[in-house]
Amino acid sequence: MKKKMEQFGFELQPELGRLGGEEAPASAQELNTNPKTALEGVLDHYGQALSTTLPAHARAMLTRQSVEMQKAYEEFISLDRAA
């Protein structure tokens, strides 16, 4: 999951620069301290970003990343409940 967040951050940085946005707020480092809260924060940021007007390619990238992060969150929750 950490690698996926790092990959997504790498993908987002150039797009944020083109759109004049700020650096992505969540980092893979946050997963070490409280993974559930970190993932919930990431999903919230994706939701906020997707509620704005975006170029088609940026929306497609964010949608793909959001879906993958939602799946990771659901997997984490199911593993956490099983433990």
N, C-alpha and C positions, 0 to 999 in steps of 0.2 A: 504494500500500500504506500509506503514511504517513497519508493521509486516512482510509482505512478504519479504521486503528488509533485515530485521533483520534475518529472517529464512534463506534466501539465503546466507547471510554472514556467518551464523553459519555452513551451509553445505559446504561452500567454504574453510573455514579456514583449516580443516584437509587436504584437497586436495592440497591446496597451500603449506602446510608444506611438504607433500610428494614430490611435484614437485620442491621444493626449491624456490618457488615464494615469493613475498612480500605480505604484508597485502592488502586486497582489498581496493582500493582507495576511493570508494564512500561509504557513510554511510547514514543510514536512517535519521540522523540529518539534512542532506542537504535538505531533502524534506520540512522542515519547512520554509526555506528561499526562495527558488526558485524551486518549484517542477518540472517545465518544464525543466529547465537547468539540474537539478539533474538527471532526467530520461534520458535526451539526453546523458549525460555523462556516465551513467550506460550502455546504449545501445552501445555507442561507445567502452567502455571497453570490453563488451561481444564480439563485432565484432573483436576487436584486438585479444582477447584470442582465438576465434574460427578460426582465420587465422593462428594459429601456429600448430605445431605437438603436439598432446595430446594423452594420453592413451584413449582407447575407453570409459571407464567408466567416465572419466573426460569430454570428449567431449559430451557424452550423458547428463550429468548433466548440463553442460553449455548451451547446445542447449535447454533443457527443460526450464531452467531459463530464457534464452534469449527470448524465445517465450512468456512466461508468462509476462515478463517485457514489451515486445512490445505491447501485448494486453492491459496492464495497461496504457501504454503511449497513445495508441490510444483512450482508454476510457477517459483519462484525457483531451486530446485535444478536443474530442467531447463535453465533459461537459463544458470545458472552452469556447468553441464557443457558446454554448447554453446560457451561462450566460450573 
